Amino acid sequence: MSNQSRIESLRRRHSSLDDKITDEVHRPLPDQRILMCLKLQKLRVKEEMDRLRTHA
Protein backbone atom coordinates (compact mmCIF):
# COMPACT_ATOMS: atom_id res chain seq x y z
CA MET A 1 0.00 0.00 0.00
CA SER A 2 1.41 3.37 -0.97
CA ASN A 3 1.77 6.17 1.55
CA GLN A 4 -0.93 8.20 -0.17
CA SER A 5 -3.48 5.37 -0.07
CA ARG A 6 -2.56 4.67 3.57
CA ILE A 7 -3.06 8.35 4.43
CA GLU A 8 -6.44 8.30 2.70
CA SER A 9 -7.44 5.20 4.65
CA LEU A 10 -6.35 6.87 7.87
CA ARG A 11 -8.26 10.02 6.95
CA ARG A 12 -11.44 7.97 6.60
CA ARG A 13 -10.76 6.25 9.93
CA HIS A 14 -10.16 9.65 11.57
CA SER A 15 -13.47 10.92 10.23
CA SER A 16 -15.29 7.81 11.40
CA LEU A 17 -13.85 8.18 14.89
CA ASP A 18 -14.90 11.82 14.91
CA ASP A 19 -18.47 10.76 14.08
CA LYS A 20 -18.43 8.16 16.87
CA ILE A 21 -17.19 10.75 19.35
CA THR A 22 -19.95 13.14 18.33
CA ASP A 23 -22.56 10.39 18.69
CA GLU A 24 -21.30 9.46 22.14
CA VAL A 25 -21.17 13.07 23.34
CA HIS A 26 -24.80 13.59 22.33
CA ARG A 27 -26.10 10.57 24.20
CA PRO A 28 -28.10 11.31 27.36
CA LEU A 29 -25.32 9.87 29.55
CA PRO A 30 -22.06 9.73 27.59
CA ASP A 31 -19.63 7.08 28.73
CA GLN A 32 -16.39 8.87 29.57
CA ARG A 33 -14.31 5.71 29.17
CA ILE A 34 -15.60 5.21 25.63
CA LEU A 35 -14.95 8.86 24.82
CA MET A 36 -11.42 8.67 26.16
CA CYS A 37 -10.72 5.53 24.13
CA LEU A 38 -12.15 7.03 20.93
CA LYS A 39 -10.22 10.26 21.37
CA LEU A 40 -7.00 8.35 21.98
CA GLN A 41 -7.56 6.29 18.83
CA LYS A 42 -8.26 9.47 16.86
CA LEU A 43 -5.04 11.04 18.15
CA ARG A 44 -3.01 7.96 17.19
CA VAL A 45 -4.49 8.01 13.69
CA LYS A 46 -3.65 11.72 13.34
CA GLU A 47 -0.09 11.12 14.53
CA GLU A 48 0.36 8.33 12.00
CA MET A 49 -0.98 10.53 9.19
CA ASP A 50 1.45 13.28 10.21
CA ARG A 51 4.33 10.80 10.34
CA LEU A 52 3.51 9.48 6.87
CA ARG A 53 3.24 13.00 5.44
CA THR A 54 6.60 13.93 6.94
CA HIS A 55 8.33 10.88 5.47
CA ALA A 56 6.62 11.04 2.09
Sequence and secondary structure as in RCSB ss.txt:
>XXXX:A:sequence
MSNQSRIESLRRRHSSLDDKITDEVHRPLPDQRILMCLKLQKLRVKEEMDRLRTHA
>XXXX:A:secstr
  HHHHHHHHHHHHHHHHHHHHHHHTSSS  HHHHHHHHHHHHHHHHHHHHHHHH 
